[in-house]
């Protein structure tokens, strides 16, 4: 379901001014003032609006999609036990161990291919064992305070399409044609 662009006349427009002189060291130049030309409730609709501007020849390097009302969402993906902590630690340690073993094996003067593969295997095993031990120790130090695994993300509730003030009227006109 496509959202209608929200009018932006409800906000006063801010003008940006350079701070300091661009020729002097330490001076800062601010980005040009931008104006909101549309608001969408999901990123895909905002992305489609920008793609529409692109197909109409609009200079999209002057466009940005800005997420508003950010919220942190932590999705619980499972229960954490000693076994799962050991498994995750082993997986985390196996790859670096194999990579380090492979690199050291390449430095061998005699049969570098065989040495690199053999040391990569040893590194994989050693890294998995150390990772499993580290995972179980880390889990034991938590003492049951956080017995779950999760994935944290940041999500926006609304997405504004903002455009440099000099070309905002053209962008708004193009988006109005789409509707």
N, C-alpha and C positions, 0 to 999 in steps of 0.2 A: 504494500500500500504506500503510495507516494504522498509525501507531505507537501503542503503548500508553503511557499516561502513566506516568512514572517516579515511585515514591513519594519523598517528600521528608523522611522522618523521619530520614535519615542525617545531617542538618545541624542544629546548634544554631541557634535562632532569635535574631537580633540585634534589639534594641529600639533605636529611634532616640530621641534626646533633643535638644531644642532647645539650641542653643548661644547663650548670651546671652539678652537680653530683647528680644522683638519690638518693644518700644516705643522701644528705644534705637537710635540710628543705628549702622550698622556691624555689627549683630547678624545672625547667620545662623541660619535654621531649616532643619533637614534634612528630607528627604522621609520619609514613614512607612516603617517596616520592611516589607520584602516577603518573601514566601515562594514558592519554586518549587513549582508544583503539577503540572507536566508537562514532559517533555523530548521533542523531536521531532528527527528527522534531516534534515528539510527544512522550509523556511519555509512552504510551502503547507499542510502538516499543522498547524503552529502557528497559522496564520491561520484554518484551519477550526475549530480548537478555540475561538478567540476569537469567531468568528462564531456558534458553537453557544451560547456563553455569552450573546451578544447576544440570540439568539432566545428564550432562557429568562428574559429580563428582568434579567440580572445587570448591575450598574453597571460597564460596561466601561472607564470612565474610570479605574478603579482597577487596570487590567490592563496589563502590558507584555510585549512579546516581546523577549527578550535573546539575541543571538547569542554563542556561546562558541567558543573555539578558533579565533580569527580567523587567516586566512592570506592573504598577498598572492599573487595569481595574475596573471602578466603573459602575456597571449596574444599571440603574434607574428602579425601580420596581413599581413606582406609585406616584401619587400626594398626598401631605400631606395637610390635612385640620384639623380644630379643632376636627371634629368628628373622623377622623382616628387617630389623636394624642391621643384623649381620649381612643379610643378602644385599641390601642397599650399599653398605660399606664395601662389600666385596666387589660389587659392580663399579663403584666409584674408584677403587684402588687398582682394579685390573687393567684398565686402559692406560693410565699413566705408567704403571709398572712395565707393561708391554712396550710402550713407546720408549721409555728410558733404556730398557734392555736392547731394543732394536738399534737405537742410536749408538750405544756402546759397542754393539756387535759390528756395526759398520766401520768402526775404528780398528778392527782387527787387520793385521798385515797378511795373515795367512787365511785363506778361505773366508772372506768377509761375508758372503751370502749365507753360508752355513752358520757362522758365528752369530750373525745378526738374527737369524731365525731362532736359533737355540736360545740365545740370551733374551729374545722377545718372549719366548715361551716361559723361561724361568722368571722373567720380570712379571709376566701375567699372573703366574701362580703366586709369587711372593707378594705382589701388589694386592691380589685378592685376599690373601691371608691377613696381611696388615690392615687392609681396609675393613675386613670383617671384624677384626679385634677392635679397631678404632670405633666402628659403628656401635658395637656392643658396649664399649666403655662410655661413649657419649650418651647412649640410651640409659645406662645405669646411673649416670650423674643426674638425669632428669627426675629420678625417683617418682615416676608415675604422674608428674605434673602435666605432661603433654603426650598422651598415649594415642596420638593420631597423626597421620601424615596429611598434608594439605598443600594446595597450590594457591598462592595469593595473586590476584590481578587487580588492576585499577580500571574501573569502567566509568564512562561518562553518561549522563542522562540525556544530554542534548548536544548537538553538533552545529556550530555556526560556520557558515561559509563567509569569510571576511575577505575584503578586497582593498587594495590601496585606494585611498580617497579620490585620487585623480581619475581613476577609471571605474569607480563604483557605480556611477549612473549607467554606463554602458553595460556592465555586468548585470545589473538589476533589470535592465531593459531586455537583455537576451534571455534571462531566466523567466521573465514575464511572458515572452513569446512562447516558451515551452509549455506553459500552462494553458 
